């Protein structure tokens, strides 16, 4: 039995062959379909769990499992370390996604989850925003201009006739570098400009918050007058005690969590009583026609990250890898001639299958 490993250069080839716009569109469509078809008796999604720590820096290492009965189990292990960009020149979020055959426990696939997490997080915001935000939304606000802001921007551009993007970040370096990082997805006809936070909050039709605000330091902005139809994709809350939005704003808005239990523990919903929380993403998509009436009021998508999104994302990459002949096939498990004897390795080892791409061939040949 072989494990397909999608390394960095394989994912890069997929992006080059398929294109970022197509990948985002496919991710949004496939995620919408997966949520529409979700059956809790067949697909089991657990709230993420893991380790939170403060040494050597504030961080966490969590696992996010989802099992589709009689098929495959997907587990993402994600690390969140806000000091990474400044101290180590690494992304804040690093993760790995593994896929297991539920019948045997065989590790069928392994891939980086950093790109996948960013892409699927943007796509999830698009799924919610297409229901809750006005379809003619033209002004987008980005509060927090780190890595997640790129896919939030991309997903909104693929979903709405955005003409102007207002950006704000506590880091001058993040603000200065955003135009270059966004160049691959931002049409030249869209105006991108830095704005004071209070002006941004009061001006935009859609706002995406993806900050690294500290635990107990929120909210990111004061409760200010906004457009009566403002929709917010709140992406940054991922710790107990870490919030981005004012409690008073949440209390007068329709707040929709991706995963209710998880959001009540570490999302914006931790500020609310259970009865104050609106429909989950599953309920929102299932009754989309009903909830479109909320476009005339303030709404919030509380995005804490849902394991079903990772399952959709890794399957999308695997499908493209199959089609393009990408990936390194490795016999990872030590399976001898006698399954009852773990000390015997007589079964001849097969030569590793050479990937079709040149870099993979060199890796396979050592």
Steps between C-alpha positions, in 0.01 A plus 500: 500500500633839403463844650469797266705793629425842355807710571539873453601475136205274418253751643685772309452304178128464570468875553695571181297254292153580636532869594416676826163632382383156388622337821314754712183465292520120525561515875197723553276281283617170652472634853146621435408158360662316794305712750174452307554123501625480859353207692605489864428125512760438227751781542635539853672830577667551837583838653871563481712434806864523589763681699508871585825630646704810575857366478719565312230727351123517503372231269287194448516163332158356422348213309179521295342162410214413267388149398271404216361162604635202302723726290778724627606692807675835463706647784670838488764590755537877511745721681423863576798711609453877459870567561605293198510780238717736707720251685542216252390633160231233492122519449288541811313181410675178399305178459497151353204302371490120504238274342433146626311206355228444759480126419868424568657803670743535207645847454381571146613862462714767662524865403594842631198674645625859502387591149192281535397666830528848354303405188220320681466776761442755226256265328301449822460876534374511143240229568359697793536841336311398186199439724535781757664791313335719242575366151579853379767556770775716353714615792703242691694560821795291616588540867824311547721462193691180571486172310129433550406838354616389155252216466223701665560767236516241223177327604309829524629610159375172352157550660412872482547798264765654725625839379686627808700330774585687820773346716619549856765328712694584814815400309630756251703223335188291437323799347797581276539145375134417441472650148790283381364188665151565362616571145428145383127530581422874492372636167655834397153657494457454878625785718703388803575760767594533866225645720463600866323224687197708599447614139533143372248363749242765413548484120524141379229259387698190599778482757746214557688500830804273523723644769747360752361704788610364836289304747292742703604796283188517280291626345697631205273804459240687699132462426447770237212586268518275195301450184178333605576205271865444601612137484812394694711189447673467839794268445754588769347355818660162569580506875281520808505868597606619155230705323493761222147645501322712764246316713237768432542461123459124528188534716311694233624287207413159363806295600556175310780266616668242282501248789280604792674310783844607385399863443350523849834391642741706293317711242301820516210293636683462831369850574137395451244291681386192302160654425671804343678290239347461155507206259816298443652490153319172431166652600577818308569317174203265545260795537684751279180647358369575849817661629553719194249733668781581745682696229331816624646472850848454649625142483811311614655175383698367798771299323705287738600233248295185441652160423249435221661790313837322519347181363364692201833675449725192508265312269516786250881484501505120475258507206723742312812300593338185359410678180844655457698195613659684794622379837761270645377144562676342797467166680502656845359225717718206607282210389678165487403166352326401825262768637526335845878538519619864516869391504508334158570704186551224242253640249707662226471874506359650183688770323336837577287622214669791329286814482446647159647838586875549489544627855311201633717266289813642653355461848407138430849421365668670797 
